[in-house]
């Protein structure tokens, strides 16, 4: 990491995806970028090799619950189960527990944050929502980043959409041209 350089954290939710995650990894590699992948526990369990590859390439694996429920509709025991089972599968696959957690849909409250903290996970939302899940338009995704990115922004994307894969290369080129260093949340 370069001292004094503008930094941004690219984050990808809802994976690992059997094809798209690896395509995103190759785009990140091309630009020397690192990212944080908020992964769904059940998909980590189904695709442990992809999660291991993401981690082994220097990216951060973070928790995005076991099966992506709206946590504010669950009781405390159910929230704890979503967090603990995801943490366990990630730890089994990469050898360390996640330190960051993102609630699905960004829906959270103090009780959810407290449960996550009890597992050593800090809740992180985002500052730039690309709305990639909604637009499915690489140009629209890039435009949001161009308009909203600032030093220390946390950019939200989803590695489950083919159109996001197309947008990532454009976003990386823009950020690189603007002098941003793309880092994991741990390094932001």
N, C-alpha and C positions, 0 to 999 in steps of 0.2 A: 504494500500500500504506500502510495506517495503522500507525504505530509503536505497539507495545505490544498490538495486537489479536491474538487467537488466530488461528492460521493452520492450514489443512489443505490437503493436495494430493490432489485427485481424479485418479485415473489410470485410463485405459481401455485395455485390451489387445485385440489380435486384429483391429482394423480396418485400414483404413477399410472401413466397411460402406456399400453404395450407398443405403440408406434411414435406418438407425438413427443413423449418425453425425451426419447433419444434424438429426435430431430432437433429439438430445442437445445439439447446438450451440445450438438455439433455447431449450432449457431453461436452459443455462448463461448465455446472453445475458440472459434474463429476470431472473436473479439477480445479474448483473454478475460472474459467476464465471469463473475461468480454470482450465484443466485441462491435463494432460499426456496425450497419446495415444501409447501404445507400439504402433507400427504394423508390420505384416508387410510386408516389402519387395515380395513378389510382388503383394500387394493394392494397395500404393502404385502399382506399375507399371500395374496394371489400372484404378485409380481416381485418377489424378493430380490431377484437379480437386477431389476431396473433400479430399485432403491439403492442397492449396494453400489451399482455403477455411478449413480448420481453422487453419492457420498464419496466414493473413491476418486472422483474427478474434482474434489475440493469444494463441492457445494454443500449447503446446510440442509439437513432433513429436519422438518418441524412437524408438529402434530396438527391435524385437522379433523380430529375425532375418528371413531371407528366406522360409522356409516352415514355421516353427514346429516344428522338430525338438527332441527331448530332447538338448541339447548334450552332456551327459555321456556319451552313447553314441557320439559322433563323435570322430574324431581331430583334432589341432590344425589341420591344413590345412582340414578340412571346417568347423570352427568359424570359422576366419578367413574362409572363403568366405561363410558365412552372414552374418557381421557386415559384411564389406567390400562385398558386393553391395547389402545393405540401405542402408548408409551412402551409397553412390554414387547409388542411385535417389532417396533422400530429398534429397540435396544437389542433384541435377538438378531436382527438382520445386520445392523451396522456396528454393534458393540458399544454403543453409548445411547443414553436417553436424550430425547429432544429437550431443548431449553426454551423453545418458543412454541406458542400455541395460538391458533386462530379459530375462533368459533365460526361455524358455518353461517353464512349470510351476514356475518358481523354482529349477530344478535347475542347480546351478553348482558350480564348484570354483576353486581358485587359478589354474589354467591358463586357464580361460575368462575370469576377471576380468582376467588379465594381457593376454590377446589384445584384449579390449575396450579396456583402457587404452591399448594400443598404437595404437588408432584414435581416441584422445581421448575415449572414452566411459566414463563412470562407471556401474558396475552399481548399480541401485536395485531393491530388492524392495518390500515393503509392510509396514505395521504393522496394518492392518485388512483382513482378507479377507472380503468380503461373501458369498462363496460363491454369487454370482449365477448362475454357470454350472451349479450343482448344484441349487439350490432352484427357480430360475425363478419366484420368488414375491416381488413387490415389497414386501409387508409384512415378510417374513423378512429381506430385504436391509436395509430401513430399521431393523429391530430390531437387527441386528448393529451398524450404524453408531451407533445411539443408545447401545448398551451399551459400545462399544469406543473411540469417537473421543476423542482428547485433542489438546491443542495440538501441532502439528507432525506429526500423523498422516499417513500415506500410505495412502489408501484405494484398494483394488483392485476394479475392475469391468471389464466387457467390453462394448464397444459393438456386439457382434454379436447380442445377444439382445433381442428385443422387450420382454421383461419387465424388462430392465435400463432400457430407455428409460422405462418406466412408473415404475420405482423412483427414477430420477434426480431427477425433480421433487420427490418426497417428501423425498429425502435433502437436496436443496438447500434446501428450505423449512426443514427441521429445523436444518441447519447455520446458515442465515441467522438463524433465531429464537434460536439459541444464541450468536450473536455471532461466528461464525467468518468469516474472510475466506478464500475459496477461491482458491488461487494455483497457478501452475505449480511444478514441482520447482525450477526455476532461482530462483524467488522464495521458496522455503520456507526 
